Amino acid sequence: MDNLAVLVSGRGSNLRALHEATKDGRLEANIALVVSNNAKAPALKYCSEEGIPCIVLKTKDFIEKNAYFKTIGDEIERFNVNLIVLAGFMLLVPQSFIMRFKYRILNIHPSILPSFPGLEAQRQALEYGVKISGCTVFFVDEGCDTGPIIVQKFVQVNEDDTIDILSDRILTQEHDSLWQAVKIILDGKYKIEGRRVKILEDK
Ligand code: GRF
């Protein structure tokens, strides 16, 4: 079975959604390791309740970012991980880590990229006045939320939406998108052509 590493910083609802997909058989994979850069992340409580191996690595304990991410990479390799999932991981990943795990790192973002990359995507969407928004799962590359797109799902933006209401609506779609994207990659049902990730249908 394929091993996943999930990198988190906070709440961990995407981690939970992914884990539930592995438990009920929608996704044949094992979450072998969770890494958090935040010792207070609620995601860690979920890991201990569910018996998922987890470690906390704080950036301040390392002299620089590449050394920090080298340690994360070494841990990930120790657990024979096939795919790395950033699920609410709030650090920008350096090039050294991206090169080491080329096309093996996925991220999820709460907007229809390339619109509204970076922080507070839902606020950006509301302030811009878009009528639809959604989420994107993509391969991590050197840019900020710029990598080749695997799955996108959209939601309606309603007139009376607040940031919280819109975020919740998008989050429901995130929870569905993430395991589906992971499954496509683990099943090898894709082909990368330039920026395009072509999803190969079952014959
Ligand atoms: C999600 O909206 C994700 O798209 C963004 O950060 C949030 C993390 O939520 N990158 P959670 O920790 O998975 O609940």
Boltz pocket constraint, residues with backbone or C-beta under 6 A from the ligand:
constraints:
  - pocket:
      binder: B
      contacts: [[A, 10], [A, 11], [A, 12], [A, 13], [A, 14], [A, 15], [A, 87], [A, 88], [A, 89], [A, 108], [A, 109], [A, 110], [A, 171], [A, 174]]
      max_distance: 6.0
